Amino acid sequence: FYLFFFYKVTVIDYDLSLFKVLFFENVGK
């Protein structure tokens, strides 16, 4: 259960960070 929860949180955090990078790159242009 904990591994699954940790995996979900890691994936969500990774998706958010990737989204932020793309968002800021688009804003910077």
N, C-alpha and C positions, 0 to 999 in steps of 0.2 A: 504494500500500500504506500509506504513512504517513498520507495523508489519511483513508483508511478506518479506520485504527487510532485516529487522533485523533478521528474522528467517533464511534466506538464508545465511547471513554473519556469523551467529552463527554456523550453520551447517558446513559451509566451514572451519571456524576457528577450529572447533572441529575435523574435518577430518584431517586438516593439523597437529594439535598438536598430534593426535593419530598416524599419519604417522611418525612424527618426533620421537616419543617414540619408535615405532617399528624399525625405521631405526637405531637409536642410540643403541638400544639393540642389533641389529644384528651386528653392527660395533664393539661394545664392546666385543662381544664373539670371 
